[in-house]
Amino acid sequence: MRLSLRFLLFLAVCISAQLGLIGAANQRLAASSEAERRIVRSIEILGLSDFCIATDARYVRHLAVSDRLSPFMDHPGSIEHFPTGSFWIPER
Amino acid sequence: MALRYIDRQLNIADYALSGFKRRVARNVVVVFIFALVIFMVASFSLTTTSLKQAAGRLLETVPDITVQKMSAGRQVSLTEDAVDKLENIFGIRSVRPRVWGYYFDENNGANYTVIGHPKLSEKSPLPGLGIDYLPEMQLDTVAENAVIGRGVRQSLELGSRRTFSLFRPDLTLKSFITAGAFGADTSMVTDDLIIMDLQAARDLFGLAPAEITDLLVDVANPLEIDNIADKIGERLQGVRVVTRERIAKTYRVAFGWRSGFGLACLFGAMAAFAIFAWDKATGLTPAQQREVAILKVVGWQTEDVITLRFWESIIISASALGLGYLGAWMHLLFFDGVLFRPVLLGWSVLKPPVSLIPVFSIGDLLIIFSLSVLPYLAATVIPAWHSAAIRPDSVI
């Protein structure tokens, strides 16, 4: 087989594998619908406002009910030092 | 005509690939590094898109309006009489006072979120939340019921025990009995929660009997939320009013390239491309110049050599994009984004099992394409023209 066709075949394999992964992700999403229903209900009943992803900094744990100044309130001249703060952008 | 054109292109691609075979080690390294850069950028992009989509799907039942009292820029307690001031605002369906706060466990450095809920004193109080309720238990001492998250249970190292104690501000101990535990499938919002009765939460935090942390306001008509939020701001002095739309907006903008980590990924990618471009722009080796000269002697035109260089760039960038993007999907889907977990969790002692499901978005793919393949092709245009313009008699 000529080299160019082998290369096109390699790209076709990559695209097929990618489509397979997208299908697997959609399947996982569909399978998690019951858990998502419980999460939505928990948020409603308990009045939650945020995801529980990082639990180190309060302003990252509860980003939605925090503000842009919260990271700097520990003391005058305080700087934001939690690593998780680098992943999140506060609302303008 | 079209077939002839395709055949000609395939012939040039064949020649480009046979050239790669001659310099296989160098080209494998280039594709590997290029794929690694795309992997990082794509993993970040998939993670942020996945979080944004999850926020859109799951945070749809957050309270219509959350009212917090502020003093000197910090949140402070409200008193229950604030409920009376709001209840006669037309359009408000209900006002729920709430007590909540953080508990820092000095034994292990973990932070828990404690929420006081008025219904926890009832039997089977919170149905439909995936809580595994345990059989009732009689103790000699007074202990309050508590429902705890998966992470709290692990952090307190309860094992088969059901009782635990937390310190009040005056360092006296308050005992709890685990009435139930949240299932692992709701960990994305419940992992660090300790739910207890409203009075128990007040007692734990040392609050006065009428003190509350915030108010959750339910509005009958969603279109009136902003108007009612304004009215609440007028009736209660010094409060912060957080609407459902503001929470949604926070999560729409919370993840993206403007974050510190996003910029680090982006600058890393740009630095890698700059090195690639510099490598290409510094010119051809004598062996490559001789190769071009020989091709021209045997009849190749300048246009053919440019096409050859174009194919070389396409082969490298398409291979890297295919492998890098595929790797990023596998990273998120099968390994739960393990490389990003240290940044996502940071110094968290309690580590929620964040399981992100990647979501395909053509916009993301185009961004990754334009951040990776297009700059590479652009970086090779001028060197391609330079190499194609070589005069055979000046090299051979």
Contacts between the chains, C-beta under 8 A, distances in Angstrom:
chain1	res1	chain2	res2	distance
A	2	B	10	6.9
A	2	B	14	5.5
A	3	B	13	7.4
A	3	B	14	4.9
A	3	B	17	3.9
A	3	B	18	6.2
A	3	B	21	7.8
A	4	B	10	4.4
A	4	B	11	7.9
A	4	B	13	3.9
A	4	B	14	4.9
A	4	B	17	6.4
A	5	B	10	7.6
A	6	B	17	7.7
A	7	B	13	6.8
A	7	B	17	6.0
A	7	B	315	6.3
A	7	B	319	8.0
A	10	B	319	7.2
A	10	B	322	7.6
A	11	B	318	6.2
A	11	B	319	8.0
A	11	B	322	6.1
A	14	B	322	3.5
A	14	B	323	7.1
A	14	B	326	5.9
A	15	B	322	7.5
A	17	B	326	5.8
A	18	B	322	7.8
A	18	B	325	6.8
A	18	B	326	5.8
A	18	B	329	6.8
A	21	B	326	7.2
A	21	B	329	4.4
A	21	B	330	6.9
A	21	B	333	6.0
A	21	B	358	7.9
A	22	B	329	7.7
A	22	B	360	4.8
A	24	B	333	6.3
A	25	B	329	7.6
A	25	B	333	5.8
A	25	B	357	5.4
A	25	B	358	5.3
A	25	B	359	7.0
A	25	B	360	7.3
A	28	B	333	7.5
A	28	B	357	5.3
A	29	B	357	5.2
A	29	B	359	7.8
A	32	B	185	7.6
A	32	B	357	7.1
A	34	B	185	7.7
A	35	B	130	7.4
A	35	B	185	3.6
A	35	B	186	6.6
A	36	B	57	6.5
A	36	B	58	6.3
A	38	B	128	6.9
A	38	B	129	6.0
A	38	B	130	4.0
A	38	B	183	7.3
A	38	B	185	6.5
A	38	B	186	5.1
A	39	B	58	5.2
A	39	B	185	7.9
A	39	B	186	5.1
A	39	B	188	6.1
A	39	B	189	5.5
A	40	B	58	5.9
A	40	B	60	6.6
A	40	B	61	5.2
A	41	B	61	7.5
A	41	B	128	4.8
A	41	B	129	5.7
A	42	B	129	4.7
A	42	B	130	7.5
A	42	B	182	7.6
A	42	B	186	5.5
A	42	B	189	5.7
A	42	B	190	5.9
A	43	B	58	6.8
A	43	B	59	6.6
A	43	B	61	4.9
A	43	B	62	5.9
A	43	B	189	6.0
A	44	B	61	3.8
A	45	B	126	5.9
A	45	B	128	7.7
A	45	B	129	6.3
A	46	B	115	6.0
A	46	B	117	6.6
A	46	B	126	7.8
A	46	B	129	7.8
A	46	B	193	7.5
A	46	B	195	6.9
A	47	B	62	7.8
A	47	B	63	5.0
A	47	B	66	7.6
A	47	B	96	6.7
A	47	B	98	6.0
A	47	B	115	7.9
A	47	B	216	4.4
A	48	B	62	6.9
A	48	B	189	5.4
A	49	B	59	7.7
A	49	B	62	5.1
A	49	B	63	7.0
A	49	B	66	6.5
A	49	B	242	7.4
A	49	B	247	5.6
A	50	B	189	7.7
A	51	B	51	7.7
A	51	B	54	7.5
A	51	B	55	7.0
A	51	B	58	7.8
A	51	B	59	7.8
A	51	B	188	5.8
A	51	B	189	6.2
A	51	B	251	8.0
A	52	B	113	7.7
A	52	B	149	7.7
A	52	B	151	7.9
A	52	B	187	7.0
A	52	B	188	6.3
A	52	B	189	5.5
A	52	B	190	6.7
A	52	B	191	4.6
A	52	B	192	5.4
A	52	B	193	7.6
A	52	B	352	5.0
A	53	B	51	8.0
A	53	B	188	7.6
A	53	B	344	6.0
A	53	B	345	7.5
A	53	B	352	6.2
A	53	B	354	5.5
A	54	B	344	6.3
A	54	B	345	5.6
A	54	B	346	5.4
A	54	B	348	5.0
A	55	B	110	7.1
A	55	B	111	5.0
A	55	B	113	8.0
A	55	B	151	7.7
A	55	B	191	7.7
A	55	B	192	4.9
A	55	B	348	4.4
A	55	B	349	7.2
A	55	B	350	4.7
A	55	B	351	7.9
A	55	B	352	7.1
A	56	B	111	7.0
A	56	B	345	7.7
A	56	B	346	4.9
A	56	B	347	4.2
A	56	B	348	4.4
A	56	B	349	7.6
A	57	B	346	7.5
A	58	B	102	6.1
A	58	B	111	7.6
A	60	B	346	7.6
A	61	B	102	7.9
A	61	B	111	7.1
A	61	B	113	6.9
A	61	B	192	7.4
A	62	B	113	7.8
A	63	B	250	5.9
A	63	B	251	7.7
A	63	B	254	6.1
A	64	B	62	7.4
A	64	B	242	6.7
A	64	B	246	7.4
A	64	B	247	4.1
A	64	B	250	4.8
A	64	B	251	7.0
A	65	B	66	6.0
A	65	B	68	6.7
A	65	B	214	7.8
A	65	B	242	5.5
A	65	B	247	7.9
A	67	B	240	7.6
A	69	B	73	6.1
A	73	B	73	6.4
A	73	B	74	6.4
A	82	B	346	5.5
A	82	B	347	6.3
A	83	B	342	7.6
A	83	B	343	6.3
A	83	B	346	3.8
A	83	B	347	6.3
A	84	B	343	7.2
A	84	B	344	6.8
A	84	B	345	6.9
A	84	B	346	3.4
A	84	B	347	7.5
A	84	B	348	7.2
A	85	B	260	7.3
A	85	B	346	7.7
A	86	B	259	6.3
A	86	B	260	3.4
A	86	B	261	4.6
A	86	B	264	7.6
A	86	B	343	6.6
A	87	B	255	7.4
A	87	B	259	5.6
A	87	B	260	7.5
A	87	B	261	4.9
A	87	B	343	5.4
A	87	B	344	5.9
A	88	B	254	5.2
A	88	B	255	7.1
A	88	B	259	6.2
A	89	B	253	5.8
A	89	B	254	5.6
A	89	B	255	7.2
A	89	B	256	6.0
A	89	B	258	5.3
A	89	B	259	4.9
A	90	B	250	7.9
A	90	B	254	7.8
A	91	B	246	7.2
A	91	B	249	6.1
A	91	B	250	4.4
A	91	B	253	6.0
A	91	B	254	7.5
A	92	B	253	7.2
